């Protein structure tokens, strides 16, 4: 295996590992479906405590799956790019398929 292929596989594992948590997967699905949102909006819509949501958003940011933009005192989170949304949308669609 070539080095760049090995690096891409390693990065893919990191991405999928980050998404392998129900809250993080729900956050990405929500951002893909409805667009950017503040922490408080995500907490309310997903019924997650603020401290837990901040923890999950930090993981998503560290994995470069979401970006944060300050708007006054609030931080708005959005998907880093369309690929992230495709990964989650396709995974959820596949999981919902009947056997």
N, C-alpha and C positions, 0 to 999 in steps of 0.2 A: 504494500500500500504506500502510495506517495505521501510525503510529509504534509502537503496541503490538504489531502483527503483525510488524513488522520486528525489534523487540527479541526477540520470542518465537522467530523464525527464527534470529536470531543466537545465542541461548541454546541452541537445539536443535543447531546446528552445533557449539558448544562441547562439549556433552554427547557427541554422536556422535564428535567428534574424540578426546575423552578415552577413549572406549571402543574406539577403533580401534587397540588394542594387544593382542596375545594374552594377556599376563599380566593386564592390567587387566580384560579381558573375562572371563577365567577366574576372577579374584577375585570379580567381581560375580556370576557364575553360581554359584560356590561359596556365597557368602553368601545368595543367593536360595534355593538348594536346601536348605542345611543350617543356616542361621542364623548368628549372630554367631560370630566366631572371633578368637583372638589372632594376632599376627604369626607367632609360632613355629608355630602350627598351620597357618596358610596357607602358610608356607615349606615345611613338611614335606609337606603334601598336594599342593602344586603344584610341588614340586621347584624352588624359587627361592631364591637366596641372600638372607639377611636384609637386606643393604644395598639390593639391587635391589627387594625387596618393599617396604621402607620408602619408597623412591623412588616406586613405583607407587601405594602407599596415599596418599602426599602429593598426587599428582595427582588421585586420586579424591576426596580430602577437599576440595581446592581447588575442584573442580567441583561440590561439594556432592552427590556421589553416595553417599558413605559417611559415617558418623559414627563417632567414636571415643569410647570411655568407659574411663576408668581404673578398673581393678579391682586394688587393691594396687599392685604394681609393673608389672603387665601392662596393655597396652592391648587392649581388645576392639573389633573393628570389626564394624559392621552396616550394612545398606542404610539410606540416609537415608529412603526411603519405598518403598511397594509399586510405584510407577511405574517405578522403576529396574529392579526385578526383571522386570517385564513387558516392558520394552524388550529386555532381554537374552534372556529366555526365548523371546519371540516371534521375535527375530532368529535365534537358534540353531535353533528349530523350522523356520523358513522355509529356512534354509541346509541343513538335513538333508532337505528334501523332494526326492523324485525328480522329474526333469523329465517 
